[in-house]
Amino acid sequence: MPSYVLTINQRDSREVGDLVGELLRSLRPVDTVVPFQRSVGDEAIGIVPDARSAVDAALIALRHRRWNVGIGVGALGPAAPDGSAGGGGGALPDTQDLRDVGGPGLVYARRAVEDAAKAGVRVPVAVDGPDGQLAEEAQSVLRLIGQLVLTRTDAEWAVLDLMVPGVRGQQKPVAAELGITVQAVSKAVQRSFWNEEHACRPAAERLLALVDAVELPR
């Protein structure tokens, strides 16, 4: 099975200070194999169990508009003896420390976050893995979804944070909790393209899962 590594680094730490602690708190709800943790400087890395969790983590980071997000899809295993990102042979070790982990998945995530940080990238998320074409396709879908996330207002998020995808009849209780009308809730959902986001997420997840479906020669 492929492993999913996310490398996330801050875009503006010189202007607003180090916000890695805030990022790590926001990522706590995401399922992980190795929890998100500070790597060096204003950067965090985590390993998640599946493509859905990778998409969840990426969109949480993009929401805050301060992060470059790289998703690496590839094999992982014990770290190389020299502590580099090499290694990766065998099963992923039972660890909570990224220093114990090595393999191509980490390398792909590093390359991806560097791509996400390039000038001119409007939605700073990138994907890399053994199948470059599928990685680009997954990246394209994620960037489209990410654009929806990036353009939402605080007022829209106040509504969306109380919504559960696929549940009917929830607009009235959300309106009551926020002290606004049902019509205001409906407009916030429509303006934010929330339903469209959740309809597109499975496509991004499926493409991510295919990036390493067939290992290519390295």
Residue frames as a rotation matrix with the C-alpha (Angstrom) as fourth column:
MET 1
0.573 0.819 0.000 0.00
0.819 -0.573 0.000 0.00
0.000 0.000 -1.000 0.00
PRO 2
-0.066 -0.597 0.799 1.21
0.463 -0.728 -0.506 3.53
0.884 0.337 0.325 -0.74
SER 3
-0.102 -0.018 -0.995 2.09
0.948 -0.306 -0.091 5.89
-0.303 -0.952 0.048 2.07
TYR 4
0.464 0.360 0.809 1.09
0.589 -0.808 0.021 9.55
0.661 0.467 -0.587 2.12
VAL 5
-0.245 -0.647 -0.722 3.51
0.939 -0.343 -0.012 12.13
-0.240 -0.681 0.691 3.46
LEU 6
0.730 0.428 0.533 2.65
0.538 -0.841 -0.060 15.81
0.422 0.331 -0.844 3.83
THR 7
-0.405 -0.823 -0.399 5.37
0.905 -0.423 -0.046 18.40
-0.130 -0.380 0.916 4.13
ILE 8
0.602 0.714 0.359 3.95
0.701 -0.687 0.192 21.82
0.384 0.136 -0.913 4.99
ASN 9
-0.429 -0.778 -0.460 5.99
0.896 -0.430 -0.108 24.99
-0.113 -0.458 0.882 5.37
GLN 10
0.324 0.617 -0.717 5.06
0.627 -0.708 -0.325 28.56
-0.708 -0.344 -0.616 6.17
ARG 11
0.321 -0.104 0.941 4.96
0.886 -0.318 -0.337 31.23
0.335 0.942 -0.010 3.49
ASP 12
0.327 -0.004 0.945 5.25
0.087 -0.996 -0.034 34.37
0.941 0.093 -0.326 5.62
SER 13
0.506 -0.101 -0.857 7.02
0.830 0.326 0.452 33.62
0.234 -0.940 0.249 8.90
ARG 14
-0.619 -0.785 0.036 9.22
0.753 -0.606 -0.255 36.73
0.222 -0.130 0.966 8.60
GLU 15
-0.561 0.473 0.679 6.13
-0.149 -0.865 0.479 38.94
0.814 0.167 0.556 8.59
VAL 16
0.348 0.872 0.345 3.86
-0.596 -0.078 0.799 37.23
0.724 -0.483 0.493 11.13
GLY 17
-0.197 -0.492 0.848 6.16
-0.962 0.264 -0.070 34.93
-0.189 -0.830 -0.525 13.12
ASP 18
-0.901 -0.245 -0.359 6.31
-0.311 0.940 0.140 31.17
0.304 0.238 -0.923 13.46
LEU 19
-0.086 0.968 0.236 2.81
-0.996 -0.074 -0.059 29.62
-0.039 -0.240 0.970 13.30
VAL 20
-0.559 -0.174 -0.811 3.74
-0.387 0.920 0.069 25.94
0.734 0.352 -0.581 13.25
GLY 21
-0.978 0.208 0.024 2.18
0.063 0.401 -0.914 25.37
-0.200 -0.892 -0.405 16.67
GLU 22
-0.266 0.923 -0.277 -1.13
-0.661 -0.384 -0.644 26.77
-0.701 0.011 0.713 15.41
LEU 23
-0.112 0.161 -0.980 -0.93
-0.913 0.373 0.166 24.55
0.392 0.914 0.105 12.32
LEU 24
-0.855 -0.277 -0.439 -0.28
-0.127 0.932 -0.340 21.43
0.503 -0.235 -0.832 14.39
ARG 25
-0.753 0.648 0.116 -3.33
-0.124 0.033 -0.992 22.15
-0.646 -0.761 0.056 16.56
SER 26
-0.017 0.798 -0.602 -5.54
-0.898 -0.277 -0.342 22.56
-0.440 0.534 0.721 13.48
LEU 27
-0.192 -0.149 -0.970 -4.32
-0.770 0.636 0.055 19.21
0.609 0.757 -0.237 12.10
ARG 28
-0.767 -0.172 0.618 -5.09
-0.594 0.554 -0.583 17.18
-0.242 -0.814 -0.528 15.24
PRO 29
0.210 0.920 0.331 -8.45
-0.643 0.385 -0.662 15.90
-0.737 -0.074 0.672 13.92
VAL 30
0.395 -0.096 -0.914 -6.72
-0.862 0.305 -0.404 14.27
0.318 0.947 0.038 10.92
ASP 31
0.947 -0.097 0.307 -5.98
-0.021 0.933 0.359 10.54
-0.321 -0.347 0.881 11.16
THR 32
0.390 -0.883 -0.261 -2.23
-0.892 -0.291 -0.346 9.91
0.229 0.368 -0.901 11.11
VAL 33
0.766 -0.339 -0.546 0.25
0.311 0.939 -0.147 7.05
0.562 -0.057 0.825 11.10
VAL 34
-0.343 -0.798 -0.496 3.04
0.936 -0.248 -0.248 9.33
0.075 -0.549 0.832 12.32
PRO 35
0.514 0.720 -0.465 1.59
0.760 -0.634 -0.142 12.54
-0.397 -0.281 -0.874 13.80
PHE 36
0.572 -0.272 0.774 2.30
0.384 -0.745 -0.546 15.93
0.725 0.609 -0.322 12.31
GLN 37
0.628 -0.475 -0.616 5.33
0.622 -0.170 0.764 17.42
-0.468 -0.863 0.189 13.99
ARG 38
0.799 -0.428 -0.422 7.80
-0.513 -0.852 -0.107 20.20
-0.313 0.302 -0.900 13.48
SER 39
0.767 -0.621 0.160 10.71
0.625 0.670 -0.400 19.10
0.141 0.407 0.902 11.32
VAL 40
-0.427 -0.870 -0.246 12.99
0.890 -0.453 0.055 22.13
-0.159 -0.196 0.968 10.92
GLY 41
-0.999 -0.045 0.029 12.25
0.050 -0.983 0.178 25.82
0.020 0.179 0.984 11.22
ASP 42
-0.436 0.892 -0.121 8.73
-0.683 -0.415 -0.601 26.78
-0.586 -0.179 0.790 10.17
GLU 43
-0.332 0.241 -0.912 7.89
-0.753 0.515 0.410 23.39
0.568 0.823 0.010 8.69
ALA 44
-0.092 0.355 0.930 5.80
-0.740 0.601 -0.302 20.40
-0.667 -0.716 0.207 9.74
ILE 45
-0.556 -0.065 -0.828 5.66
-0.663 0.636 0.395 16.86
0.501 0.769 -0.397 8.37
GLY 46
-0.165 0.508 0.845 3.19
-0.719 0.525 -0.456 14.07
-0.675 -0.683 0.279 8.99
ILE 47
-0.936 -0.069 -0.346 2.31
-0.285 0.725 0.627 10.66
0.207 0.685 -0.699 7.57
VAL 48
-0.185 0.956 0.227 -1.36
-0.884 -0.061 -0.463 9.80
-0.429 -0.286 0.857 7.04
PRO 49
-0.414 -0.033 0.909 -2.94
-0.110 0.994 -0.014 6.39
-0.903 -0.106 -0.416 6.39
ASP 50
-0.100 0.503 0.859 -4.94
0.872 0.460 -0.168 7.09
-0.479 0.732 -0.484 3.24
ALA 51
-0.663 -0.162 0.731 -5.74
0.644 -0.622 0.446 9.52
0.383 0.766 0.516 0.46
ARG 52
0.417 0.884 0.212 -8.80
0.576 -0.437 0.691 10.90
0.704 -0.166 -0.691 2.25
SER 53
0.645 -0.238 -0.726 -6.71
0.658 -0.311 0.686 11.95
-0.389 -0.920 -0.044 5.22
ALA 54
-0.485 -0.861 0.156 -4.15
0.804 -0.368 0.468 13.50
-0.345 0.352 0.870 2.87
VAL 55
-0.326 0.468 0.821 -6.85
0.560 -0.604 0.567 15.62
0.762 0.645 -0.065 1.22
ASP 56
0.722 0.609 -0.328 -8.28
0.602 -0.319 0.732 16.59
0.342 -0.726 -0.597 4.63
ALA 57
0.260 -0.708 -0.656 -4.88
0.749 -0.281 0.600 17.75
-0.610 -0.647 0.457 5.89
ALA 58
-0.638 -0.537 0.552 -4.03
0.770 -0.455 0.447 19.64
0.011 0.711 0.703 2.72
LEU 59
-0.040 0.715 0.698 -7.29
0.504 -0.589 0.632 21.60
0.863 0.378 -0.336 2.73
ILE 60
0.744 0.203 -0.637 -7.00
0.667 -0.280 0.690 22.42
-0.038 -0.938 -0.344 6.44
ALA 61
-0.184 -0.907 -0.379 -3.58
0.748 -0.379 0.545 23.93
-0.638 -0.183 0.748 5.78
LEU 62
-0.644 -0.041 0.764 -4.72
0.674 -0.503 0.542 25.81
0.362 0.864 0.351 2.67
ARG 63
0.431 0.902 -0.029 -7.64
0.790 -0.361 0.496 27.30
0.437 -0.236 -0.868 4.59
HIS 64
0.560 -0.227 -0.797 -5.24
0.610 -0.537 0.582 29.38
-0.560 -0.812 -0.163 6.67
ARG 65
0.952 -0.039 0.303 -3.59
0.229 -0.567 -0.791 30.89
0.202 0.823 -0.531 3.55
ARG 66
0.642 -0.748 0.166 -0.11
-0.741 -0.551 0.383 30.77
-0.195 -0.369 -0.909 5.06
TRP 67
0.098 -0.555 0.826 1.20
-0.340 0.761 0.552 27.39
-0.935 -0.335 -0.114 4.02
ASN 68
-0.120 -0.219 -0.968 2.82
-0.958 0.280 0.055 25.60
0.259 0.934 -0.244 1.10
VAL 69
0.348 0.374 0.859 1.58
-0.618 0.781 -0.090 22.01
-0.705 -0.500 0.503 1.03
GLY 70
-0.320 -0.484 -0.814 3.46
-0.903 0.417 0.107 19.11
0.287 0.769 -0.570 -0.55
ILE 71
0.585 0.512 0.629 1.95
-0.629 0.776 -0.046 15.62
-0.511 -0.369 0.776 -0.76
GLY 72
-0.450 -0.754 -0.479 4.32
-0.887 0.438 0.144 12.75
0.101 0.490 -0.866 -1.45
VAL 73
0.703 0.670 0.238 2.88
-0.667 0.737 -0.109 9.36
-0.249 -0.082 0.965 -2.39
GLY 74
0.239 -0.675 -0.698 5.32
-0.559 0.492 -0.668 6.47
0.794 0.550 -0.259 -2.16
ALA 75
0.485 -0.089 -0.870 6.96
0.439 0.885 0.154 3.73
0.756 -0.456 0.469 -0.16
LEU 76
0.309 -0.416 0.855 8.23
-0.810 -0.587 0.007 4.27
0.499 -0.695 -0.518 3.39
GLY 77
0.631 -0.159 -0.759 10.24
0.381 0.916 0.125 2.16
0.676 -0.368 0.639 5.78
PRO 78
0.630 -0.460 -0.626 12.99
0.655 -0.119 0.747 2.42
-0.418 -0.880 0.226 8.37
ALA 79
0.883 -0.360 -0.301 15.32
-0.421 -0.891 -0.169 5.40
-0.207 0.275 -0.939 8.03
ALA 80
0.590 -0.775 -0.228 18.74
0.125 0.367 -0.922 4.95
0.798 0.515 0.313 6.50
PRO 81
0.396 -0.479 -0.784 21.57
0.910 0.317 0.267 4.47
0.120 -0.819 0.561 9.01
ASP 82
-0.672 -0.722 0.163 22.95
0.707 -0.691 -0.151 7.93
0.222 0.013 0.975 8.19
GLY 83
-0.389 0.605 -0.695 19.61
0.516 -0.482 -0.708 9.53
-0.764 -0.633 -0.125 9.11
SER 84
-0.917 0.053 -0.395 18.87
-0.336 -0.635 0.696 10.68
-0.214 0.771 0.600 5.57
ALA 85
0.030 0.996 -0.085 15.52
-0.830 -0.023 -0.558 10.35
-0.558 0.088 0.825 3.79
GLY 86
-0.360 -0.215 -0.908 16.85
-0.759 0.634 0.151 7.30
0.543 0.743 -0.391 2.02
GLY 87
-0.906 0.098 0.411 16.12
-0.191 0.773 -0.605 3.79
-0.377 -0.627 -0.682 3.19
GLY 88
-0.174 0.939 -0.297 12.51
-0.962 -0.226 -0.154 2.83
-0.211 0.259 0.943 2.99
GLY 89
-0.465 -0.001 -0.885 13.01
-0.419 0.881 0.219 -0.88
0.780 0.473 -0.410 2.54
GLY 90
-0.802 0.209 -0.559 10.64
0.524 0.696 -0.491 -3.04
0.286 -0.686 -0.668 4.55
ALA 91
0.192 0.978 -0.078 7.58
0.852 -0.127 0.508 -2.09
0.487 -0.164 -0.858 6.55
LEU 92
0.113 -0.046 0.993 7.00
-0.223 -0.975 -0.020 1.32
0.968 -0.219 -0.120 8.08
PRO 93
-0.734 -0.461 -0.499 8.42
0.334 0.396 -0.856 1.18
0.592 -0.794 -0.137 11.61
ASP 94
0.406 0.841 -0.359 6.11
0.730 -0.062 0.680 1.42
0.550 -0.538 -0.639 14.62
THR 95
-0.593 -0.700 -0.399 7.14
0.804 -0.537 -0.254 4.90
-0.036 -0.471 0.881 15.68
GLN 96
0.660 0.720 -0.213 5.84
0.712 -0.690 -0.126 8.37
-0.238 -0.069 -0.969 16.47
ASP 97
0.261 -0.700 -0.665 9.13
-0.066 -0.700 0.711 9.99
-0.963 -0.141 -0.229 15.47
LEU 98
0.958 0.157 -0.239 9.76
-0.226 -0.098 -0.969 10.98
-0.175 0.983 -0.058 11.85
ARG 99
0.161 -0.980 -0.120 13.50
-0.979 -0.174 0.106 10.54
-0.124 0.101 -0.987 12.38
ASP 100
-0.302 -0.223 0.927 12.89
-0.313 0.941 0.125 6.78
-0.900 -0.253 -0.355 12.37
VAL 101
0.552 0.670 0.496 11.27
0.316 0.382 -0.868 6.86
-0.772 0.636 0.000 8.91
GLY 102
-0.510 -0.673 -0.536 12.86
-0.349 -0.407 0.844 6.89
-0.786 0.618 -0.027 5.46
GLY 103
-0.266 0.348 0.899 11.94
0.698 0.713 -0.070 6.17
-0.665 0.609 -0.432 1.90
PRO 104
-0.772 -0.093 0.628 10.85
0.602 -0.424 0.677 7.71
0.203 0.901 0.383 -1.40
GLY 105
0.276 0.960 0.045 7.60
0.881 -0.272 0.388 9.04
0.384 -0.068 -0.921 0.03
LEU 106
0.425 -0.210 -0.881 9.55
0.579 -0.685 0.443 11.62
-0.696 -0.698 -0.169 2.04
VAL 107
-0.683 -0.730 0.004 11.57
0.421 -0.389 0.820 12.60
-0.597 0.561 0.573 -1.01
TYR 108
-0.445 0.610 0.656 8.43
0.774 -0.107 0.624 13.05
0.451 0.785 -0.424 -3.09
ALA 109
0.580 0.695 -0.425 6.86
0.815 -0.491 0.309 15.22
0.006 -0.526 -0.851 -0.39
ARG 110
-0.031 -0.688 -0.725 9.97
0.449 -0.657 0.605 17.41
-0.893 -0.307 0.329 -0.29
ARG 111
-0.870 -0.286 0.402 9.90
0.472 -0.244 0.847 17.88
-0.145 0.927 0.347 -4.04
ALA 112
-0.078 0.942 0.327 6.19
0.883 -0.088 0.461 18.60
0.463 0.325 -0.825 -3.94
VAL 113
0.563 0.316 -0.763 6.40
0.707 -0.663 0.247 21.32
-0.428 -0.678 -0.597 -1.29
GLU 114
-0.484 -0.777 -0.403 9.20
0.324 -0.587 0.742 22.99
-0.813 0.228 0.536 -3.25
ASP 115
-0.741 0.310 0.596 6.92
0.607 -0.070 0.791 23.00
0.287 0.948 -0.136 -6.31
ALA 116
0.294 0.934 -0.204 4.06
0.930 -0.230 0.288 24.43
0.222 -0.274 -0.936 -4.23
ALA 117
0.328 -0.244 -0.913 6.28
0.567 -0.722 0.396 27.29
-0.756 -0.647 -0.099 -3.07
LYS 118
-0.554 -0.610 0.566 7.31
0.811 -0.240 0.534 28.41
-0.190 0.755 0.628 -6.57
ALA 119
-0.670 0.263 -0.694 6.45
-0.192 -0.965 -0.180 31.91
-0.717 0.012 0.697 -7.69
GLY 120
-0.657 0.480 -0.582 3.25
-0.730 -0.210 0.651 32.07
0.190 0.852 0.488 -9.69
VAL 121
-0.703 0.460 -0.542 1.55
0.420 0.884 0.205 29.09
0.573 -0.083 -0.815 -8.01
ARG 122
-0.397 0.619 0.678 -1.79
-0.522 -0.760 0.387 30.56
0.755 -0.200 0.625 -6.97
VAL 123
0.762 0.581 0.285 -2.99
-0.592 0.447 0.671 27.60
0.263 -0.680 0.684 -4.91
PRO 124
-0.052 -0.997 0.062 0.12
-0.935 0.027 -0.353 26.38
0.351 -0.076 -0.933 -3.05
VAL 125
0.357 0.099 0.929 -0.43
-0.487 0.868 0.095 22.63
-0.797 -0.486 0.359 -3.04
ALA 126
0.054 -0.394 -0.917 1.52
-0.958 0.239 -0.159 20.09
0.282 0.888 -0.365 -5.11
VAL 127
0.754 0.220 0.618 1.67
-0.380 0.914 0.138 16.30
-0.535 -0.339 0.774 -5.46
ASP 128
-0.003 -0.759 -0.651 4.57
-0.963 0.177 -0.202 14.05
0.268 0.627 -0.732 -6.43
GLY 129
0.346 0.101 0.933 5.04
-0.481 0.873 0.084 10.30
-0.806 -0.477 0.350 -6.69
PRO 130
-0.416 -0.621 0.665 6.13
0.167 0.667 0.727 7.46
-0.894 0.413 -0.174 -8.98
ASP 131
-0.143 0.445 0.884 3.50
0.987 0.128 0.095 8.16
-0.070 0.886 -0.457 -11.65
GLY 132
-0.839 -0.341 -0.424 4.14
0.360 -0.932 0.038 11.77
-0.408 -0.120 0.905 -12.56
GLN 133
-0.779 0.588 0.217 1.13
-0.016 -0.365 0.931 12.12
0.626 0.722 0.294 -14.84
LEU 134
0.132 0.859 -0.495 -1.34
0.643 0.306 0.702 10.91
0.754 -0.411 -0.512 -12.22
ALA 135
-0.299 -0.305 -0.904 0.39
0.908 -0.384 -0.170 13.10
-0.295 -0.871 0.392 -9.62
GLU 136
-0.997 -0.073 -0.013 -0.23
0.063 -0.928 0.368 16.13
-0.039 0.366 0.930 -11.86
GLU 137
-0.386 0.922 0.016 -3.87
0.118 0.033 0.992 15.13
0.915 0.385 -0.122 -12.33
ALA 138
0.164 0.401 -0.901 -4.39
0.935 0.227 0.271 14.76
0.313 -0.887 -0.338 -8.58
GLN 139
-0.639 -0.505 -0.580 -2.64
0.659 -0.749 -0.074 18.09
-0.397 -0.429 0.811 -8.07
SER 140
-0.890 0.322 0.322 -4.89
0.023 -0.674 0.738 19.83
0.454 0.665 0.593 -10.59
VAL 141
0.068 0.968 -0.241 -8.06
0.424 0.191 0.885 18.65
0.903 -0.162 -0.397 -8.86
LEU 142
0.067 -0.104 -0.992 -6.68
0.997 -0.043 0.072 19.61
-0.050 -0.994 0.101 -5.45
ARG 143
-0.887 -0.433 -0.161 -5.84
0.422 -0.901 0.096 23.08
-0.187 0.018 0.982 -6.70
LEU 144
-0.527 0.782 0.333 -9.36
0.028 -0.376 0.926 23.58
0.850 0.497 0.177 -8.00
ILE 145
0.404 0.657 -0.637 -10.82
0.672 0.260 0.694 22.51
0.621 -0.708 -0.336 -4.66
GLY 146
-0.246 -0.618 -0.747 -8.18
0.951 -0.304 -0.061 24.55
-0.189 -0.725 0.662 -2.84
GLN 147
-0.869 -0.026 0.495 -9.22
0.224 -0.911 0.345 27.67
0.442 0.411 0.798 -4.72
LEU 148
0.163 0.984 0.074 -12.72
0.181 -0.103 0.978 27.29
0.970 -0.146 -0.195 -3.28
VAL 149
0.438 -0.053 -0.897 -11.28
0.879 0.232 0.416 26.94
0.187 -0.971 0.148 0.22
LEU 150
-0.561 -0.810 -0.172 -8.93
0.827 -0.558 -0.069 29.92
-0.040 -0.181 0.983 -0.14
THR 151
-0.762 0.245 0.600 -11.64
0.115 -0.860 0.497 32.36
0.638 0.448 0.627 -1.19
ARG 152
0.169 0.892 -0.419 -14.07
0.699 0.191 0.689 31.78
0.695 -0.409 -0.591 1.67
THR 153
-0.094 -0.101 0.990 -14.80
-0.403 -0.906 -0.131 34.51
0.910 -0.412 0.044 4.18
ASP 154
-0.963 -0.243 0.117 -14.77
-0.184 0.272 -0.945 34.21
0.198 -0.931 -0.306 7.97
ALA 155
-0.305 0.929 0.210 -18.56
-0.865 -0.178 -0.470 34.54
-0.399 -0.325 0.857 7.96
GLU 156
0.362 0.397 -0.843 -18.86
-0.768 0.640 -0.028 31.61
0.528 0.658 0.537 5.55
TRP 157
-0.509 -0.626 -0.591 -16.51
-0.137 0.737 -0.662 29.50
0.850 -0.256 -0.461 7.65
ALA 158
-0.777 0.284 0.562 -18.61
-0.611 -0.129 -0.781 30.23
-0.149 -0.950 0.274 10.74
VAL 159
0.345 0.933 -0.103 -21.47
-0.915 0.309 -0.259 28.46
-0.210 0.184 0.960 8.95
LEU 160
0.385 -0.184 -0.904 -19.47
-0.571 0.722 -0.390 25.70
0.725 0.667 0.173 7.28
ASP 161
-0.690 -0.718 0.089 -17.69
-0.491 0.374 -0.787 24.67
0.532 -0.587 -0.611 10.48
LEU 162
-0.486 0.597 0.638 -21.08
-0.657 0.232 -0.718 23.62
-0.577 -0.768 0.279 11.86
MET 163
0.459 0.675 -0.577 -22.13
-0.887 0.310 -0.343 21.66
-0.052 0.669 0.741 8.78
VAL 164
-0.246 -0.459 0.854 -21.67
-0.296 0.874 0.384 17.92
-0.923 -0.158 -0.351 8.22
PRO 165
-0.652 -0.025 -0.758 -21.40
-0.758 -0.012 0.653 16.71
-0.026 1.000 -0.011 4.60
GLY 166
-0.765 0.340 -0.547 -24.32
-0.067 0.803 0.593 14.58
0.640 0.490 -0.591 3.43
VAL 167
-0.716 0.532 -0.453 -26.63
0.645 0.255 -0.721 15.33
-0.268 -0.808 -0.525 6.35
ARG 168
-0.383 0.675 0.631 -30.05
0.464 -0.450 0.763 16.70
0.799 0.585 -0.140 5.47
GLY 169
0.549 0.835 0.005 -32.02
0.457 -0.305 0.835 19.23
0.699 -0.457 -0.550 7.47
GLN 170
0.056 -0.608 -0.792 -29.09
0.997 0.000 0.071 20.81
-0.044 -0.794 0.606 9.27
GLN 171
-0.503 -0.308 0.807 -29.40
0.488 -0.873 -0.029 24.40
0.714 0.379 0.589 8.04
LYS 172
0.466 0.771 0.434 -32.14
0.007 -0.493 0.870 25.30
0.884 -0.403 -0.235 10.53
PRO 173
0.838 -0.173 -0.517 -30.18
0.544 0.189 0.818 24.22
-0.044 -0.967 0.252 13.67
VAL 174
-0.262 -0.955 0.141 -27.03
0.962 -0.269 -0.035 25.91
0.072 0.126 0.989 12.30
ALA 175
-0.227 0.263 0.938 -28.99
0.256 -0.913 0.318 29.11
0.940 0.312 0.140 11.81
ALA 176
0.810 0.587 0.002 -30.38
0.120 -0.169 0.978 28.89
0.574 -0.792 -0.207 15.35
GLU 177
0.481 -0.695 -0.535 -26.92
0.861 0.260 0.437 28.35
-0.164 -0.671 0.723 16.85
LEU 178
-0.561 -0.772 0.298 -25.46
0.821 -0.564 0.085 31.33
0.102 0.293 0.951 15.00
GLY 179
-0.151 0.593 -0.791 -28.49
0.485 -0.653 -0.582 33.56
-0.862 -0.471 -0.189 15.50
ILE 180
-0.764 -0.079 -0.640 -28.99
-0.488 -0.578 0.654 34.12
-0.421 0.812 0.403 11.77
THR 181
0.295 0.941 -0.167 -31.70
-0.815 0.157 -0.557 33.18
-0.498 0.300 0.813 9.29
VAL 182
0.287 -0.102 0.952 -31.93
0.284 0.959 0.017 29.91
-0.915 0.265 0.305 7.43
GLN 183
0.959 0.093 0.269 -31.69
0.284 -0.260 -0.923 31.92
-0.016 0.961 -0.275 4.24
ALA 184
0.601 -0.798 0.037 -28.34
-0.799 -0.600 0.044 33.36
-0.013 -0.056 -0.998 5.37
VAL 185
0.019 -0.566 0.824 -27.05
-0.371 0.762 0.531 29.86
-0.928 -0.316 -0.196 6.02
SER 186
0.578 0.285 0.764 -28.24
0.518 0.596 -0.614 28.71
-0.630 0.751 0.197 2.60
LYS 187
0.974 -0.226 0.001 -26.56
-0.154 -0.671 -0.725 31.66
0.165 0.706 -0.689 0.89
ALA 188
0.302 -0.913 0.275 -23.28
-0.865 -0.141 0.482 31.00
-0.401 -0.383 -0.832 2.72
VAL 189
0.094 -0.211 0.973 -23.34
0.080 0.976 0.203 27.37
-0.992 0.059 0.108 1.60
GLN 190
0.791 0.282 0.544 -24.05
0.537 0.108 -0.837 28.37
-0.294 0.953 -0.066 -1.99
ARG 191
0.888 -0.455 -0.067 -21.49
-0.449 -0.826 -0.341 31.18
0.100 0.333 -0.938 -2.17
SER 192
0.174 -0.881 0.440 -18.76
-0.824 0.114 0.555 29.01
-0.539 -0.459 -0.706 -0.72
PHE 193
0.235 0.003 -0.972 -19.37
-0.781 0.595 -0.187 26.09
0.578 0.803 0.143 -3.13
TRP 194
-0.287 -0.338 0.896 -19.32
-0.896 0.425 -0.126 23.79
-0.338 -0.840 -0.425 -0.09
ASN 195
0.569 0.564 0.598 -21.42
-0.303 0.821 -0.484 21.08
-0.764 0.094 0.638 -1.72
GLU 196
0.892 -0.288 -0.348 -19.27
-0.322 0.133 -0.937 21.21
0.316 0.948 0.026 -4.85
GLU 197
-0.059 -0.953 0.298 -16.11
-0.962 -0.026 -0.273 20.86
0.268 -0.303 -0.915 -2.77
HIS 198
-0.243 -0.024 0.970 -17.35
-0.657 0.740 -0.146 17.71
-0.714 -0.672 -0.195 -1.09
ALA 199
0.847 0.511 0.148 -18.56
-0.204 0.569 -0.797 16.31
-0.492 0.644 0.586 -4.41
CYS 200
0.705 -0.629 -0.326 -15.05
-0.473 -0.075 -0.878 16.75
0.528 0.774 -0.350 -5.84
ARG 201
0.175 -0.696 0.697 -13.05
-0.953 0.058 0.297 15.42
-0.247 -0.716 -0.653 -2.90
PRO 202
0.558 0.024 0.830 -13.51
-0.094 0.995 0.034 11.74
-0.825 -0.097 0.557 -3.88
ALA 203
0.961 -0.247 0.126 -11.98
0.155 0.102 -0.983 12.46
0.230 0.964 0.136 -7.31
ALA 204
0.369 -0.864 0.342 -8.88
-0.784 -0.487 -0.385 13.94
0.499 -0.126 -0.857 -5.67
GLU 205
0.217 -0.244 0.945 -8.70
-0.772 0.549 0.319 10.99
-0.597 -0.799 -0.069 -3.27
ARG 206
0.836 0.157 0.526 -8.99
0.120 0.883 -0.455 8.42
-0.535 0.443 0.719 -6.06
LEU 207
0.819 -0.571 0.056 -6.29
-0.089 -0.223 -0.971 10.06
0.567 0.790 -0.234 -8.15
LEU 208
0.203 -0.758 0.620 -3.96
-0.965 -0.261 -0.004 10.27
0.165 -0.597 -0.785 -5.15
ALA 209
0.421 0.027 0.907 -4.50
-0.475 0.858 0.195 6.59
-0.772 -0.513 0.374 -4.44
LEU 210
0.946 -0.011 0.324 -3.48
0.268 0.587 -0.764 5.75
-0.182 0.809 0.558 -8.03
VAL 211
0.705 -0.702 -0.102 -0.23
-0.694 -0.653 -0.305 7.74
0.147 0.285 -0.947 -7.99
ASP 212
-0.395 -0.876 0.278 1.64
-0.915 0.403 -0.027 4.81
-0.088 -0.265 -0.960 -6.45
ALA 213
0.600 0.719 0.351 -0.68
-0.670 0.691 -0.272 1.99
-0.438 -0.072 0.896 -7.51
VAL 214
0.901 -0.414 0.126 2.01
0.418 0.757 -0.503 0.56
0.113 0.506 0.855 -9.77
GLU 215
0.506 -0.796 -0.333 5.56
0.017 -0.377 0.926 1.06
-0.862 -0.474 -0.177 -8.62
LEU 216
0.958 -0.269 -0.096 7.78
-0.142 -0.158 -0.977 2.38
0.247 0.950 -0.189 -11.41
PRO 217
0.385 -0.893 -0.235 11.51
0.855 0.441 -0.272 1.62
0.347 -0.096 0.933 -11.69
ARG 218
0.954 -0.113 -0.276 13.54
0.055 -0.843 0.535 4.01
-0.293 -0.526 -0.798 -9.57
